[in-house]
Amino acid sequence: MFEKVRSLFGSGHANARELAAARNLVVRGFAESHPGMARQVNEDRVALHLPPSSRPDRATLALVADGMGGVRGGDTASELAIQMIPRLYFESTDSPGRALEQAIQTAGREIYAQAQRNPHLDGMGTTCVALVVIPPYAWVAWVGDSRLYLVRDGKLAQLTEDHSVVQEMVRKGLLTQDEADHHDDRNLVTRSLGVHRKVEVEVREKPLPLRAGDGFLLCSDGLTDVLTAADLLSAIQGVPVDIASKTLISEANRRGATDNISAIVLTLTEPGSAEVTDLAATREYDISRKLRQTR
């Protein structure tokens, strides 16, 4: 997986001309979440903080949290995460990667503390995947199996690696990735915020250099349980962010999603460029039809 990421980013270094061109990129984003077809309550939470048009140099922060531990506990854990992490991040004076890591760790300690104070919340936790974009770079941090994908040059790459039982088996050579994707225990995570007082937050070692046309998808496992990588790419590439997010959710539900489902789609464009301008209803229909054809 990470070999594919490196191939998309080359050496991981960008020259001065590329960085200068990327500094003025405009970030567009849209977040969508749904309980799915089998659950009454949505324990997923999403947060998207876009900078004001007057300050394009400010950070964009996108966050998906997938709560666990029963309806009340899952709700509480994911809600704490999406409320605390952005506030702590924007209050910090540290570097973006360090600030993001510390914000997630602090939120995890607070989720754990609240669970200790309230027996009804005992054992609650949440996954977390977060993306900070400050052109010309992006920073990524995560805990659990909610994911971040990059779309670049017509290709999709997963930028995060699940903290899960089956992914650990893949790393040890006990399962292939395809076997892991269909394993009965694929949703058992090995890390989450709040289950323990301390958690190791995984942060990509280096910031990602950006290019015009890049797209990102943050999502919970309820989406990737029913949609393939080809489905994700078909829904995102060249599509306005609001239509892409809504289409991913509606297509997951059409395929009988049994878990809560969340998707945040972001795109980076050059100043003054317009997104795809097709009529929303027509474009959404076309994407849904294309997704059905990929099955």
SEMI-596306 format. One record per residue (C-alpha): residue number from 1; residue in three letters; x, y, z. Coordinates in steps of 0.2 Angstrom, whole numbers. Layout:
# SEMI-596306
+------+------+-------+-------+-------+
! resi ! resn !    c1 !    c2 !    c3 !
+------+------+-------+-------+-------+
!  NUM !  ALA !     X !     Y !     Z !
...
+------+------+-------+-------+-------+
# end
This chain:
# SEMI-596306
+------+------+-------+-------+-------+
! resi ! resn !    c1 !    c2 !    c3 !
+------+------+-------+-------+-------+
!    1 !  MET !     0 !     0 !     0 !
!    2 !  PHE !    13 !    13 !     5 !
!    3 !  GLU !    23 !     8 !   -10 !
!    4 !  LYS !     9 !    15 !   -20 !
!    5 !  VAL !     8 !    30 !   -10 !
!    6 !  ARG !    26 !    34 !   -13 !
!    7 !  SER !    24 !    31 !   -32 !
!    8 !  LEU !    10 !    44 !   -32 !
!    9 !  PHE !    21 !    57 !   -22 !
!   10 !  GLY !    37 !    52 !   -31 !
!   11 !  SER !    52 !    54 !   -18 !
!   12 !  GLY !    40 !    64 !    -6 !
!   13 !  HIS !    50 !    80 !   -10 !
!   14 !  ALA !    44 !    94 !   -21 !
!   15 !  ASN !    55 !   107 !   -30 !
!   16 !  ALA !    54 !   125 !   -26 !
!   17 !  ARG !    43 !   129 !   -41 !
!   18 !  GLU !    30 !   115 !   -37 !
!   19 !  LEU !    29 !   122 !   -19 !
!   20 !  ALA !    27 !   140 !   -25 !
!   21 !  ALA !    13 !   135 !   -37 !
!   22 !  ALA !     4 !   125 !   -23 !
!   23 !  ARG !     4 !   139 !   -10 !
!   24 !  ASN !   -11 !   147 !   -18 !
!   25 !  LEU !   -22 !   131 !   -20 !
!   26 !  VAL !   -40 !   133 !   -15 !
!   27 !  VAL !   -48 !   120 !    -4 !
!   28 !  ARG !   -66 !   114 !    -6 !
!   29 !  GLY !   -74 !   102 !     5 !
!   30 !  PHE !   -90 !    94 !    10 !
!   31 !  ALA !   -95 !    81 !    24 !
!   32 !  GLU !  -109 !    69 !    25 !
!   33 !  SER !  -114 !    56 !    37 !
!   34 !  HIS !  -129 !    43 !    39 !
!   35 !  PRO !  -134 !    29 !    51 !
!   36 !  GLY !  -135 !    16 !    37 !
!   37 !  MET !  -148 !     4 !    33 !
!   38 !  ALA !  -148 !    -6 !    49 !
!   39 !  ARG !  -146 !     6 !    64 !
!   40 !  GLN !  -157 !    19 !    71 !
!   41 !  VAL !  -143 !    29 !    79 !
!   42 !  ASN !  -128 !    37 !    70 !
!   43 !  GLU !  -112 !    35 !    81 !
!   44 !  ASP !  -101 !    42 !    68 !
!   45 !  ARG !   -96 !    61 !    69 !
!   46 !  VAL !   -88 !    72 !    56 !
!   47 !  ALA !   -80 !    89 !    57 !
!   48 !  LEU !   -74 !   100 !    43 !
!   49 !  HIS !   -66 !   117 !    46 !
!   50 !  LEU !   -63 !   127 !    30 !
!   51 !  PRO !   -53 !   144 !    31 !
!   52 !  PRO !   -63 !   160 !    27 !
!   53 !  SER !   -60 !   166 !     9 !
!   54 !  SER !   -51 !   181 !    16 !
!   55 !  ARG !   -38 !   170 !    24 !
!   56 !  PRO !   -34 !   156 !    12 !
!   57 !  ASP !   -17 !   153 !    21 !
!   58 !  ARG !   -27 !   147 !    37 !
!   59 !  ALA !   -28 !   128 !    40 !
!   60 !  THR !   -42 !   117 !    34 !
!   61 !  LEU !   -45 !   103 !    46 !
!   62 !  ALA !   -56 !    88 !    42 !
!   63 !  LEU !   -60 !    74 !    54 !
!   64 !  VAL !   -70 !    58 !    55 !
!   65 !  ALA !   -73 !    49 !    71 !
!   66 !  ASP !   -82 !    32 !    72 !
!   67 !  GLY !   -89 !    29 !    90 !
!   68 !  MET !   -89 !    12 !    99 !
!   69 !  GLY !   -96 !     5 !   115 !
!   70 !  GLY !  -114 !     5 !   113 !
!   71 !  VAL !  -126 !    19 !   108 !
!   72 !  ARG !  -123 !    31 !   122 !
!   73 !  GLY !  -105 !    27 !   124 !
!   74 !  GLY !  -101 !    28 !   105 !
!   75 !  ASP !  -111 !    44 !   103 !
!   76 !  THR !  -101 !    52 !   118 !
!   77 !  ALA !   -84 !    47 !   112 !
!   78 !  SER !   -85 !    52 !    94 !
!   79 !  GLU !   -94 !    69 !    99 !
!   80 !  LEU !   -80 !    73 !   112 !
!   81 !  ALA !   -67 !    69 !    98 !
!   82 !  ILE !   -75 !    81 !    85 !
!   83 !  GLN !   -78 !    95 !    98 !
!   84 !  MET !   -61 !    94 !   106 !
!   85 !  ILE !   -48 !    90 !    92 !
!   86 !  PRO !   -52 !   105 !    81 !
!   87 !  ARG !   -52 !   117 !    96 !
!   88 !  LEU !   -36 !   110 !   103 !
!   89 !  TYR !   -27 !   110 !    86 !
!   90 !  PHE !   -32 !   128 !    82 !
!   91 !  GLU !   -26 !   134 !    99 !
!   92 !  SER !    -9 !   126 !    98 !
!   93 !  THR !     6 !   135 !    93 !
!   94 !  ASP !    16 !   119 !    88 !
!   95 !  SER !    20 !   113 !    71 !
!   96 !  PRO !     4 !   107 !    62 !
!   97 !  GLY !     9 !    88 !    63 !
!   98 !  ARG !    14 !    90 !    82 !
!   99 !  ALA !    -2 !   100 !    86 !
!  100 !  LEU !   -13 !    87 !    78 !
!  101 !  GLU !    -5 !    73 !    87 !
!  102 !  GLN !    -6 !    82 !   104 !
!  103 !  ALA !   -24 !    87 !   101 !
!  104 !  ILE !   -29 !    69 !    97 !
!  105 !  GLN !   -20 !    62 !   112 !
!  106 !  THR !   -28 !    75 !   124 !
!  107 !  ALA !   -45 !    71 !   117 !
!  108 !  GLY !   -42 !    52 !   120 !
!  109 !  ARG !   -37 !    56 !   138 !
!  110 !  GLU !   -53 !    66 !   141 !
!  111 !  ILE !   -64 !    52 !   133 !
!  112 !  TYR !   -56 !    39 !   145 !
!  113 !  ALA !   -58 !    51 !   160 !
!  114 !  GLN !   -77 !    53 !   156 !
!  115 !  ALA !   -79 !    34 !   155 !
!  116 !  GLN !   -70 !    32 !   172 !
!  117 !  ARG !   -82 !    44 !   180 !
!  118 !  ASN !   -98 !    37 !   172 !
!  119 !  PRO !  -101 !    18 !   173 !
!  120 !  HIS !  -114 !    19 !   159 !
!  121 !  LEU !   -99 !    25 !   147 !
!  122 !  ASP !   -87 !    12 !   153 !
!  123 !  GLY !   -77 !     5 !   138 !
!  124 !  MET !   -82 !    18 !   126 !
!  125 !  GLY !   -70 !    23 !   112 !
!  126 !  THR !   -69 !    30 !    95 !
!  127 !  THR !   -58 !    29 !    80 !
!  128 !  CYS !   -51 !    45 !    72 !
!  129 !  VAL !   -44 !    51 !    56 !
!  130 !  ALA !   -38 !    69 !    53 !
!  131 !  LEU !   -31 !    79 !    39 !
!  132 !  VAL !   -24 !    96 !    40 !
!  133 !  VAL !   -21 !   106 !    24 !
!  134 !  ILE !   -11 !   121 !    23 !
!  135 !  PRO !    -5 !   123 !     5 !
!  136 !  PRO !     8 !   118 !    -1 !
!  137 !  TYR !     7 !   103 !    12 !
!  138 !  ALA !    -5 !    92 !    21 !
!  139 !  TRP !    -3 !    82 !    37 !
!  140 !  VAL !   -11 !    66 !    42 !
!  141 !  ALA !   -15 !    58 !    59 !
!  142 !  TRP !   -26 !    43 !    64 !
!  143 !  VAL !   -31 !    30 !    77 !
!  144 !  GLY !   -41 !    15 !    72 !
!  145 !  ASP !   -48 !    10 !    55 !
!  146 !  SER !   -56 !    25 !    49 !
!  147 !  ARG !   -47 !    30 !    33 !
!  148 !  LEU !   -39 !    43 !    22 !
!  149 !  TYR !   -37 !    41 !     3 !
!  150 !  LEU !   -28 !    52 !   -10 !
!  151 !  VAL !   -34 !    54 !   -28 !
!  152 !  ARG !   -21 !    60 !   -39 !
!  153 !  ASP !   -18 !    58 !   -58 !
!  154 !  GLY !   -33 !    46 !   -60 !
!  155 !  LYS !   -27 !    35 !   -46 !
!  156 !  LEU !   -33 !    31 !   -28 !
!  157 !  ALA !   -20 !    28 !   -14 !
!  158 !  GLN !   -24 !    24 !     4 !
!  159 !  LEU !   -14 !    35 !    15 !
!  160 !  THR !   -18 !    27 !    32 !
!  161 !  GLU !   -15 !     9 !    37 !
!  162 !  ASP !   -29 !     1 !    48 !
!  163 !  HIS !   -25 !    -2 !    67 !
!  164 !  SER !   -35 !   -18 !    66 !
!  165 !  VAL !   -33 !   -37 !    70 !
!  166 !  VAL !   -34 !   -42 !    52 !
!  167 !  GLN !   -22 !   -28 !    46 !
!  168 !  GLU !    -9 !   -35 !    59 !
!  169 !  MET !   -11 !   -52 !    51 !
!  170 !  VAL !    -8 !   -45 !    34 !
!  171 !  ARG !     8 !   -37 !    41 !
!  172 !  LYS !    13 !   -54 !    47 !
!  173 !  GLY !    10 !   -62 !    31 !
!  174 !  LEU !    -5 !   -73 !    38 !
!  175 !  LEU !   -18 !   -65 !    27 !
!  176 !  THR !   -18 !   -57 !    10 !
!  177 !  GLN !   -26 !   -39 !     8 !
!  178 !  ASP !   -40 !   -47 !    -1 !
!  179 !  GLU !   -43 !   -60 !    13 !
!  180 !  ALA !   -42 !   -46 !    26 !
!  181 !  ASP !   -55 !   -35 !    16 !
!  182 !  HIS !   -68 !   -49 !    18 !
!  183 !  HIS !   -63 !   -57 !    35 !
!  184 !  ASP !   -76 !   -58 !    48 !
!  185 !  ASP !   -65 !   -49 !    61 !
!  186 !  ARG !   -60 !   -35 !    49 !
!  187 !  ASN !   -69 !   -22 !    60 !
!  188 !  LEU !   -60 !   -26 !    76 !
!  189 !  VAL !   -48 !   -12 !    80 !
!  190 !  THR !   -32 !   -13 !    90 !
!  191 !  ARG !   -31 !     6 !    94 !
!  192 !  SER !   -45 !    18 !    98 !
!  193 !  LEU !   -47 !    34 !   108 !
!  194 !  GLY !   -54 !    32 !   126 !
!  195 !  VAL !   -52 !    14 !   129 !
!  196 !  HIS !   -36 !    17 !   137 !
!  197 !  ARG !   -29 !    32 !   145 !
!  198 !  LYS !   -14 !    33 !   133 !
!  199 !  VAL !   -15 !    29 !   115 !
!  200 !  GLU !    -2 !    29 !   101 !
!  201 !  VAL !    -7 !    41 !    87 !
!  202 !  GLU !     0 !    37 !    70 !
!  203 !  VAL !     6 !    52 !    61 !
!  204 !  ARG !    14 !    52 !    43 !
!  205 !  GLU !    32 !    56 !    46 !
!  206 !  LYS !    33 !    69 !    33 !
!  207 !  PRO !    20 !    82 !    27 !
!  208 !  LEU !    13 !    78 !    10 !
!  209 !  PRO !    17 !    90 !    -4 !
!  210 !  LEU !     1 !    95 !   -14 !
!  211 !  ARG !    -3 !    98 !   -32 !
!  212 !  ALA !   -18 !   106 !   -41 !
!  213 !  GLY !   -31 !    93 !   -44 !
!  214 !  ASP !   -28 !    83 !   -29 !
!  215 !  GLY !   -43 !    75 !   -20 !
!  216 !  PHE !   -45 !    68 !    -2 !
!  217 !  LEU !   -58 !    56 !     5 !
!  218 !  LEU !   -59 !    53 !    24 !
!  219 !  CYS !   -72 !    40 !    29 !
!  220 !  SER !   -77 !    27 !    42 !
!  221 !  ASP !   -77 !     9 !    39 !
!  222 !  GLY !   -96 !     8 !    36 !
!  223 !  LEU !   -92 !    15 !    19 !
!  224 !  THR !   -77 !     4 !    14 !
!  225 !  ASP !   -86 !   -11 !    20 !
!  226 !  VAL !   -97 !   -10 !     5 !
!  227 !  LEU !   -88 !     1 !    -8 !
!  228 !  THR !   -72 !    -5 !   -17 !
!  229 !  ALA !   -58 !     6 !   -21 !
!  230 !  ALA !   -64 !     7 !   -39 !
!  231 !  ASP !   -81 !    13 !   -33 !
!  232 !  LEU !   -73 !    27 !   -22 !
!  233 !  LEU !   -62 !    33 !   -36 !
!  234 !  SER !   -77 !    34 !   -48 !
!  235 !  ALA !   -87 !    44 !   -36 !
!  236 !  ILE !   -74 !    57 !   -32 !
!  237 !  GLN !   -64 !    60 !   -47 !
!  238 !  GLY !   -69 !    76 !   -57 !
!  239 !  VAL !   -85 !    78 !   -46 !
!  240 !  PRO !   -90 !    93 !   -35 !
!  241 !  VAL !   -87 !    89 !   -17 !
!  242 !  ASP !  -105 !    90 !   -11 !
!  243 !  ILE !  -111 !    78 !   -25 !
!  244 !  ALA !   -97 !    66 !   -22 !
!  245 !  SER !  -100 !    65 !    -3 !
!  246 !  LYS !  -118 !    62 !    -5 !
!  247 !  THR !  -116 !    50 !   -19 !
!  248 !  LEU !  -105 !    39 !    -9 !
!  249 !  ILE !  -117 !    39 !     6 !
!  250 !  SER !  -132 !    35 !    -5 !
!  251 !  GLU !  -123 !    21 !   -15 !
!  252 !  ALA !  -117 !    13 !     1 !
!  253 !  ASN !  -135 !    13 !     7 !
!  254 !  ARG !  -141 !     6 !    -9 !
!  255 !  ARG !  -130 !    -9 !    -7 !
!  256 !  GLY !  -137 !   -12 !    11 !
!  257 !  ALA !  -124 !    -4 !    22 !
!  258 !  THR !  -127 !   -11 !    40 !
!  259 !  ASP !  -115 !     1 !    49 !
!  260 !  ASN !  -115 !    20 !    51 !
!  261 !  ILE !  -107 !    28 !    36 !
!  262 !  SER !   -97 !    45 !    34 !
!  263 !  ALA !   -88 !    53 !    20 !
!  264 !  ILE !   -78 !    70 !    19 !
!  265 !  VAL !   -72 !    74 !     1 !
!  266 !  LEU !   -60 !    88 !    -2 !
!  267 !  THR !   -52 !    95 !   -18 !
!  268 !  LEU !   -38 !   107 !   -21 !
!  269 !  THR !   -39 !   118 !   -36 !
!  270 !  GLU !   -30 !   133 !   -43 !
!  271 !  PRO !   -37 !   150 !   -39 !
!  272 !  GLY !   -51 !   155 !   -51 !
!  273 !  SER !   -55 !   138 !   -57 !
!  274 !  ALA !   -72 !   131 !   -56 !
!  275 !  GLU !   -78 !   114 !   -51 !
!  276 !  VAL !   -88 !   103 !   -63 !
!  277 !  THR !  -104 !   112 !   -67 !
!  278 !  ASP !  -116 !    98 !   -72 !
!  279 !  LEU !  -133 !    99 !   -64 !
!  280 !  ALA !  -132 !    90 !   -48 !
!  281 !  ALA !  -147 !    78 !   -50 !
!  282 !  THR !  -140 !    73 !   -67 !
!  283 !  ARG !  -123 !    71 !   -62 !
!  284 !  GLU !  -128 !    61 !   -46 !
!  285 !  TYR !  -138 !    49 !   -57 !
!  286 !  ASP !  -124 !    47 !   -69 !
!  287 !  ILE !  -111 !    43 !   -55 !
!  288 !  SER !  -123 !    31 !   -46 !
!  289 !  ARG !  -126 !    22 !   -63 !
!  290 !  LYS !  -107 !    21 !   -66 !
!  291 !  LEU !  -105 !    14 !   -48 !
!  292 !  ARG !  -118 !     0 !   -52 !
!  293 !  GLN !  -108 !    -5 !   -67 !
!  294 !  THR !   -92 !    -7 !   -57 !
!  295 !  ARG !  -100 !   -21 !   -47 !
+------+------+-------+-------+-------+
# end
